[in-house]
Amino acid sequence: MRQGLELFRHLITHVTNPHVSEAEKLMMIASYIANNSQSFADEVAAGIEALEEITEIATKALGKTTQE
């Protein structure tokens, strides 16, 4: 995750540089998306799984509370 943030900072620095051509900026953005889309998708999927687990635990806890 940390490495991804550093790459993103580098991308922002690069594409906001007025001395870099528009074509080079677009190539850099496309490259960043291509190289990082799978890891981003994996992180989103892991987050969804974690939310499902939390929801399940909370639902069980609420069920125990209402039964008591």
GIVEN-V198318 format. One record per helix or strand of 2 or more residues. SS is the DSSP state (hx for helix, st for strand). FROM is the first residue (numbers start at 1). TO is the last residue. If there is no record, write none. Layout:
# GIVEN-V198318
ss->(SS:SS)
from->(FROM:FROM)
to->(TO:TO)
This chain:
# GIVEN-V198318
ss->(hx:hx)
from->(2:22)
to->(15:67)
